[in-house]
Amino acid sequence: MTRPVYVHDLDALATQARAIRAALPQPVELLYAVKANPDPGVLHTLAPFVDGFEAASRGELRRLAEVLPGRPPAAYAGPGKTDADLAAALAAGVHRIHVESPAELRRLGALATASGTSAQVLLRVNLPVEAPGASLVMGGGPSPFGMDPADAVECARRPPTGIDVRGIHAHLASGLDAPLAGAVAAAVVEWAVTEVGAAEVDVGGGMAVDYTDPAARFDWVGYGRALADVLDAHPGVRLRIEPGRSVTAYCGAYITEVIDVKRSYGEWFVVVAGGTHHLRTPAAKGHAQPFRVHRRRGVEGVRTDGGPVTAVGQLCTPKDVLSRSATAGPIGVGDVLAFAMAGAYAWNISHRDFLLHEPPLFMNGDPQEVAAEWAARPPAP
């Protein structure tokens, strides 16, 4: 039995990043949200195409310093920053620190003053912007993210010593299609310019990724046109976005082998090596991870009848479900399953120490070629 493996298709990732960059108006700054996938190969591949990276922890600051030395992060974000976090961001030379509350702003100002520097900040604002159809809403109501609009206005008008307020940051929702993302961006920029006189606005990410249709893509060209309209309405504003999932989700696959096949109360289950402790995305989002079956020839044993099947892992919990499919076809022991769209919020959000199973392996290449080559080999003991 070969351990499960994550395969990153870095050529496909470069193509995706190049297309995103080309679809955006040139003045728009493209940042990559490292939290989506901090794999060193991913960061190296994206470096030529993005204007910078957004980190959300000291660990991500360290990763960026290791992988891309001499290139300070463009942004440092996230709620609950400690003084140590803020000091690390200052020491790393982060271009913009996204501040979540008036109290955090005061602490940052004191640290900056004590170190003889001035912190360049964007104020994260929780705006009441409508986002119908979004998969996850983080603004417009009580939230741990960002500050109320009135607090942001007060902070912008009367910043503490050591603080240089450069503008506004707002990440209000995720799962936005291009028209909705464009409308949200327009509303955020309009508020930031009108209420604060902001010269810089970061409208976040949240571009939709459809796990039910691996071939579908966010309409970056349409979104780029919408951002161009925003810039036309507010000339001189420095505008940036910070997508994560929509950039890298498609470049990764989680590949593993079927250990057991069985029928339970009339339903087929296939048990694979690994599970949601390696690939938590389907459990976290409550979806079926799309997969392709690579049949292993010459292996005898029970096979599903081609009808509906549930793919599960090795964990001692009924929540360890990777996918459900009615179209996968017959599956047997030894077959190799390649779970697509595993390039974002996958291994890096998984509860990897549950049961202390071995971690997956990692490699770069074409996922389907790797899976096909695996299936062509005789099964390991």
Secondary structure, DSSP 8 states (H G I E B T S, - for coil): ----EEEE-HHHHHHHHHHHHHHS-TTSEEEEEGGG---HHHHHHHTTT-SEEEE-SHHHHHHHHHHSTT---SEE--SS--HHHHHHHHHTT-SEEEE-SHHHHHHHHHHHHHTT--EEEEEEB------TT-SEE-SSSS-SSSB-HHHHHHHHHS--TTEEEEEEE---EESB-HHHHHHHHHHHHHHIIIII--SEEE----B---TT-TT----HHHHHHHHHHHHHHSTT-EEEE---HHHHGGGEEEEEEEEEEEEETTEEEEEESS-TTT--HHHHHT----EEEE--TT--S-B--SS-EEEE-SSSSTT-EEEEESSS---BTT-EEEE-S-SSSSGGGS-TTGGG----EEEES-HHHHHHHHHHS----
